[in-house]
Amino acid sequence: MPLSTQSQAEDEQYVLVASLDNARNLSNILRAIAFKDHAIFSATPNGLKVTVEDCKCLQANAFIQAEIFQEFTIKEDLVGFQVNLTVLLDCLNIFGGSTVPGVSTALRMCYRGYGYPLTLFLEEGGVVTVCKINTQEPEEPIDFDFCSANVTNKVILLSESLKEAFSELDMTSEVLQITMSPSQPYFRLSTFGNSGNAHYDYPKDSEMMELFRCTQTQTNRYKMSLLKPSTKALALSCKVSVRTDSRGFLSLQYLVRNDDGQICFVEYYCCPDEEVED
Amino acid sequence: VVTTISKLTKMCVLRLTPDNLFFVLSGKVANGGVSMWCELSQLSVYPPSMQANFFDEYQMEGVSSEDNEICLEVTPENLSRALKTVQSAKTVKVKLTKKHCPCLTIAAELPTLSSVSRVVTHDVPVDVIPRRLWHEFKEPSMPDFDVSIYLPPLKTMKNVVDRMKNLSNFLVMEANLNGEMNLKIETDLVSVTTHFRDLGNPPWGDDASQDGGPSQRDLEAMAQARVDIRKLQQFLMGQQVNPSKAMCNIVHESVVHLILLHEDVSLQYFIPAVA
């Protein structure tokens, strides 16, 4: 049952059809936000947005534009559903995620609409696997009300520099403190753990700093446990933008290049830790 | 071979006859009803010039001249570990000895930098099985199967089964005489079916035909069995070498019989179906 011979008539019933020659272009980016079992899928003619939330304090979004897909057909302005992300990832990797060059799993994702399961057709080497994943009513994603107008501080860094810092972060510290300022220390990450305090400073004229736009000195603390999942997105990315707004909310935006060199975005929104008033 | 078996079972029986070695596991409840039969032919099928036998010297004397066999209970992992350490040996001798208890003694001559060889001895304890229990370890008969089919590449099967195991405890294996095999799982959350095509059916699979030969409809009829995924995964995990022939017989809703052939070794594995 090769994917390409699905009849026109069958396609008529689907409200969303998305095809990829290489399923890894979807599974890799979804893994970067897979810290909870459930994900909200929102599809529009622009592409696919997948949202995962935790404790109402953390939200991760992955954006895969329609252009990334070899085929992206949508019959409505907005198609939304919720699925178990862990199950979805297991299905996308059903053939074991081989690293043999030239061999990839092709994907055709189809959705008939409210109440129907999400159907995945995956093919590798002539073997076809069909997965039907049950969907639920999508929850409304939280609106963190983070708009560009309220952004007080913004930096764009090459991910390389942050990757090192994040891999060395003291995990015994309950919070990660981020200080951004137009003056020294410019951009600082701090931890307060069992073995003492650690600070990572990034000067504004460092070659790792692509953009530096800080208007006021701000220090905010965020729960380490909430930010830990973002390291997956960081690992995949080549650039990251760090922004805070007047309320101290944090926005991390990661620029990710997939296997074929195309660009996708992952963003994380995080509430500041309210216990500490700085 | 021994390493493969040690991955399949903790304890098994080694049966020695003048012509063959057999590793047997009978389908007791303790191992979930799974049974295994692995046969190593001492006398090669090929003419001596083409292929060496397993052993250059093979001498055995059974319990008596009528029952010319020996049955031993072994832990294959111990045997495998002992054999691993002597892989680079110049010569290896395996003897059945009696130390403080019966043992398979593996004596190996290992090469060293100097001219004097080192001799390493491993004693693997075994239990001798009395003759009255020998009937439990007889060669299994080929079951009256509904479908016989060649297996898809084991690596692909293993990858898929590994992932399916994350999603469900049970898997349905179904196949037909048209070279098609499906692996299916179904839970509250998800249903996944992997379709293998153009696998080919071994020639003896025509047994199930009615007079006039199987019709097209009969060819497509599926025989299926629902098995515990872990048992299937265990079987797939153990395969280190690509077998020259890999087949599967399915008795509808009863048992899955897997057969691997590689040079002089044949391995049969029976997985019972669950409701």
Interface residues (C-beta under 8 A of the other chain):
Chain A: M1 N84 V87 D90 C91 N93 I94 F95 G96 S98 P117 E124 G125 G126 V127 V128 T129 V130 C131 K132 I133 N134
Chain B: P152 T156 K158 N159 V160 D162 R163 M164 N166 L167 D188 L189 V190 S191 V192 T193 T194 H195 F196 R197 D198
